[in-house]
Amino acid sequence: MHYNSKQLYTPALKPHEFNHHALIIDTETVGAGPFVEIIEIALCDVTGDVIYETLVQPIFNPLPPRAKHRRFDRGELTCAPDWPSVFPEVASLIDGKLLIAYNAAFDRRALAATCSRYRVRSDELGWRCAMQLAKRVIGTTKSLTLEGACQHFGLTGGNHRAAEDVRATHRLLKALTSTPV
């Protein structure tokens, strides 16, 4: 296996893990299952600064037709770099970091599938799920959208674009880690 197989599940983030050893990640994708492909990725540090964001040219999956929930125009991705061009910088940023995503199971699988397709390895420390922490703090077993979890705390949610979603996740994590669990 060429991708990170150290962690097969994504546990809830523990508040003390939201520190300088962690990065918040969000991906936007096309395709499904093992054929999922990252078309946008953003990384945010624990201070809330987006330290990396880029579109990624899809190679194996066509973009779906325009619809209400599709946020990308084909023209936006025409000049975007491909994954082999993007990955070296992503890899250097995530190396040895704990990655936190709102729906970490999804983003972990998307990164693993994309890396596997190109036979590259990501060396992140592990993954944690902000949604699982939000469910625990809010007191629900029901899955929550990022927007719904943010609304619970009176925060602005994301917009299904990677950079804004990592900012929204950061705002949510600030609220969650200041709330006793």
C-alpha positions as CSV (number, residue, x, y, z in Angstrom):
1,M,0.0,0.0,0.0
2,H,1.3,3.4,-0.9
3,Y,-1.0,5.6,1.2
4,N,-1.3,6.1,4.9
5,S,-2.8,2.9,6.4
6,K,-1.8,3.6,10.0
7,Q,-5.3,4.6,11.0
8,L,-8.4,2.7,9.9
9,Y,-10.9,4.8,11.8
10,T,-11.4,8.4,12.7
11,P,-12.0,9.0,16.4
12,A,-13.5,12.2,17.9
13,L,-11.1,15.0,18.5
14,K,-10.2,15.5,22.1
15,P,-10.0,19.2,23.0
16,H,-6.3,19.0,24.1
17,E,-5.4,17.7,20.6
18,F,-6.4,21.0,19.0
19,N,-2.9,22.4,19.3
20,H,0.1,23.4,17.2
21,H,0.7,19.8,16.2
22,A,-2.6,19.7,14.3
23,L,-3.9,21.1,11.0
24,I,-7.5,21.4,9.9
25,I,-8.1,19.9,6.4
26,D,-11.0,20.0,4.0
27,T,-11.3,18.5,0.6
28,E,-13.9,18.8,-2.1
29,T,-14.2,15.8,-4.4
30,V,-15.7,14.2,-7.5
31,G,-16.4,10.5,-7.9
32,A,-17.3,8.1,-5.2
33,G,-15.8,5.2,-3.2
34,P,-12.4,4.1,-4.3
35,F,-12.8,6.3,-7.4
36,V,-13.1,9.5,-5.4
37,E,-10.7,12.3,-6.5
38,I,-9.8,15.5,-4.7
39,I,-10.5,18.6,-6.8
40,E,-9.9,21.2,-4.0
41,I,-7.9,21.0,-0.8
42,A,-7.3,23.6,2.0
43,L,-5.3,23.4,5.2
44,C,-5.7,25.7,8.2
45,D,-3.5,26.0,11.3
46,V,-4.9,26.3,14.8
47,T,-4.7,30.1,14.7
48,G,-7.3,30.1,11.9
49,D,-4.9,31.0,9.1
50,V,-5.4,29.1,5.8
51,I,-1.9,28.0,5.1
52,Y,-2.6,26.2,1.8
53,E,-5.5,26.1,-0.7
54,T,-5.7,25.0,-4.3
55,L,-8.0,23.6,-6.9
56,V,-6.8,20.3,-8.3
57,Q,-7.4,19.2,-11.9
58,P,-9.6,16.1,-12.0
59,I,-8.0,13.5,-14.2
60,F,-10.1,10.4,-13.8
61,N,-13.6,11.8,-13.0
62,P,-15.6,14.3,-15.0
63,L,-17.2,17.1,-13.1
64,P,-20.9,16.5,-12.6
65,P,-23.3,18.8,-14.5
66,R,-24.1,22.1,-12.8
67,A,-26.6,21.7,-10.0
68,K,-27.6,23.4,-6.8
69,H,-24.9,21.8,-4.7
70,R,-22.1,22.0,-7.3
71,R,-19.8,24.9,-6.5
72,F,-17.3,24.5,-9.3
73,D,-17.3,25.6,-12.9
74,R,-15.4,23.6,-15.4
75,G,-13.5,26.7,-16.3
76,E,-12.1,27.1,-12.8
77,L,-10.4,23.8,-13.0
78,T,-9.0,24.1,-16.5
79,C,-5.8,25.7,-15.3
80,A,-5.6,24.0,-12.0
81,P,-2.6,21.9,-11.2
82,D,-2.9,18.1,-11.1
83,W,-2.4,16.0,-7.9
84,P,1.3,15.1,-8.7
85,S,2.0,18.9,-8.8
86,V,0.1,19.7,-5.7
87,F,1.0,16.8,-3.5
88,P,4.7,17.6,-2.7
89,E,3.6,20.8,-0.9
90,V,0.7,19.2,0.8
91,A,2.9,16.3,1.9
92,S,5.5,18.7,3.4
93,L,2.7,20.6,5.4
94,I,1.0,17.5,6.7
95,D,4.1,15.4,7.5
96,G,3.9,14.5,11.2
97,K,0.7,16.5,11.8
98,L,-2.6,15.4,13.3
99,L,-5.2,16.2,10.7
100,I,-8.6,17.4,11.9
101,A,-11.5,17.4,9.5
102,Y,-15.2,18.1,10.2
103,N,-16.1,14.8,8.6
104,A,-12.8,13.1,9.0
105,A,-13.8,9.7,7.7
106,F,-14.7,11.2,4.4
107,D,-11.6,13.4,4.0
108,R,-9.3,10.6,5.2
109,R,-10.7,8.3,2.5
110,A,-10.5,11.0,-0.1
111,L,-6.8,11.7,0.6
112,A,-6.0,8.0,0.8
113,A,-7.7,7.2,-2.5
114,T,-6.2,10.1,-4.3
115,C,-2.7,9.3,-2.9
116,S,-3.1,5.6,-3.7
117,R,-4.1,6.3,-7.3
118,Y,-0.8,8.2,-7.8
119,R,1.3,5.8,-5.7
120,V,2.3,8.4,-3.2
121,R,2.3,8.2,0.6
122,S,1.0,10.8,3.1
123,D,2.8,10.8,6.4
124,E,0.3,12.5,8.6
125,L,0.3,11.6,12.3
126,G,-3.3,10.6,12.3
127,W,-6.8,11.9,11.9
128,R,-9.5,13.3,14.3
129,C,-13.1,14.1,13.6
130,A,-14.6,17.4,14.6
131,M,-18.1,16.2,13.9
132,Q,-17.9,13.5,16.5
133,L,-16.7,16.0,19.1
134,A,-19.6,18.4,18.1
135,K,-22.1,15.6,18.5
136,R,-20.7,14.8,22.0
137,V,-20.8,18.4,23.1
138,I,-24.2,19.1,21.6
139,G,-25.5,15.9,23.1
140,T,-26.8,14.2,19.9
141,T,-26.1,10.9,18.1
142,K,-27.5,12.3,14.9
143,S,-24.9,13.4,12.3
144,L,-24.7,17.1,11.9
145,T,-23.7,19.2,8.9
146,L,-20.9,21.7,9.4
147,E,-23.5,24.4,8.9
148,G,-25.8,22.9,11.5
149,A,-23.1,22.5,14.1
150,C,-21.9,26.0,13.5
151,Q,-25.5,27.4,13.8
152,H,-25.8,25.6,17.2
153,F,-23.1,27.9,18.5
154,G,-24.2,31.0,16.6
155,L,-21.4,30.8,14.1
156,T,-21.2,31.2,10.3
157,G,-20.9,27.8,8.6
158,G,-18.9,26.9,5.5
159,N,-20.0,27.1,1.9
160,H,-18.8,23.7,0.6
161,R,-15.5,25.2,-0.7
162,A,-12.4,23.9,1.1
163,A,-10.9,27.2,2.4
164,E,-14.2,28.5,3.8
165,D,-15.0,25.1,5.3
166,V,-11.6,24.9,7.2
167,R,-12.3,28.5,8.5
168,A,-15.8,27.4,9.6
169,T,-14.3,24.2,11.2
170,H,-11.7,26.4,13.0
171,R,-14.5,28.7,14.4
172,L,-16.4,25.6,15.5
173,L,-13.4,24.0,17.2
174,K,-12.7,27.2,19.1
175,A,-16.3,27.0,20.4
176,L,-16.2,23.3,21.1
177,T,-12.8,23.3,22.9
178,S,-14.0,26.1,25.2
179,T,-17.1,24.1,26.1
180,P,-16.7,21.5,28.9
181,V,-17.3,18.0,27.4
